[in-house]
Structures are given as structure tokens and as C-alpha cells.
Amino acid sequence: VLELPLFEHPEMVSEDPEVAFLTAIWFWMTAQPPKPSCHDVMTGQWQPTEQDIAAGRVPGFGMTILIINGGVECNSNGYIQESVTDRLGYYDRYLRKLMVNGGENRDCADMQIY
């Protein structure tokens, strides 16, 4: 396991591209209870609890937005934030390039934050 002194030097994330990449992959793969990992959501390994379903938290790209930036971009009572619109545009662009379907629940406007 690679050990980095990030607590003492958090600027390494913005200054060192390898550290930035490693921290991004770590965040994508690691659950932050009660939040699942983005990886588990997008690969179908996460199944919402009854509490999640009641809060509108369901599988799909929107759930990854909730995990990453939910407090800022989600639970806006049906209004989709401009930052989410941009993110969905990028998502759709790559879906078209890869010729795959992005599935349902693409945004997080109706999902309650954790």
C-alpha cells in the first residue's frame, strides 16, 4: 500500500498528478458510509435500502452525483442545477461515443442528501 503524507501536505493532491489520480480512484472505489461507492452504484453492486428508496436515492448516474457533490447539487425539488446540467452533457457525450445507454435516474434533483 502506498502511503502518502496527505494529512500533513494536502496540497499534494493539487500539485502532483499521480497523487490526484490515486485519490480520485480511491474516492470512486471506496464507500463512505452511509454512502456507497460510486463504483458499486455504477456496476449494479449497490442495492438501495428501504430508507434510500424513500429518500429517492436509487441506482443510476444521479446517485454518483449525490455521492460526490450531493450537498451542493442535489435535492433541489426537481430543479436541475447548472453544474449538473453540464455534468449530464459530458456524460451523454461519452455515452454517445461509446454507443451505450446511460440508463435511468440520471440526475439527483429529487434525491435527499445524506
N, C-alpha and C positions, 0 to 999 in steps of 0.2 A: 504494500500500500504506500502510495506516495504521500508524504506528509509535507504540508506547506504551512508556514507561519502566518496564515491569513488573519488570525485574530490580532497579531501584533502589526501586520502590514496589509490591511485590506486593500490598499491601493494597487497591490499586485494584480488584482482582478482586472483593473482597467489599464494597467501598464504592460502586462505580459500576455500575449495572445494565447499561449499554451495554457496558462492558468485560467484565462477567461473561458476557453473551450472546455477545460476539465470541470470547472464549476457549473457551466451550463449543462453539461451531460449529467453531472451529479444531481442537479436540481430536477432535470427531466425524469431521471430514473428513480428518485428517492421519494417515498411517501413522506409527507409532513403531517402526521395525524392531527386532526381528524381528516385531513385532505389526503386523497390517494395520489399516487404519482401520475404525472401526465402520460407516461409510458403505459401504465396499466389501463388508463382510460382509453387511449387510442388503440390498444391491442385487444380490447374486449376482456381484459382480465379483471377489471373492476366492475362490481355489481353494486348499484346503489341500495342503501338500506331503505326501510320504510320512511325514516326521518329525512333522508336525502330526497326521496321522491316527493314527499310533502313540501320540501323546500324548493322543488323544481330542479334539483340537481340530478341530471340524467346523463348517460353516456353521449359523447359527441365532442366536436371541436370546441363548443361553447364551454364545456366543463374544463378544458385545458386553460381557457381564458380566465375562468373563475379561479383556478388554482394559481396561476401566475400573477394575475393582477386584479383579482376579484373586487377588492375594496374600492378600487378606482373605477373599474369599467363595468361592473355587473349590478344586478338588482335595480335597474332603472325603470321598472314598471312599463316594459315594452319599448322604451326609447333606446335605440342603439347608439352608443357614444361614437363620436367621430373616429377615435383611436381604434375602436372595434371594427368600424366600417373599413378602415384602412387594412387592418389585420385580415379581415374576411376577404378583401380584394386580393391580397397576396396569397392567401390560402387557395382561393378559387383559381388564380393564375397557375399555381403549381399543380393543382388537380387537373386542369386542362392539359398542361404539358405532359403530365404522367398518364393522362387518359384514364383517370379513375374517378369514382363517385365519392364525394365527401361525406355522404350520409346525412342523417338528420341532426337536429339540435346543434346548429352551427354557431349560435350566439348565446350569450348569457344574460340577456336583458331581463328575463323573468326568474333567474336563479338567485336564491338568497345566499349571501356570503356566509362564510364560516365564522 
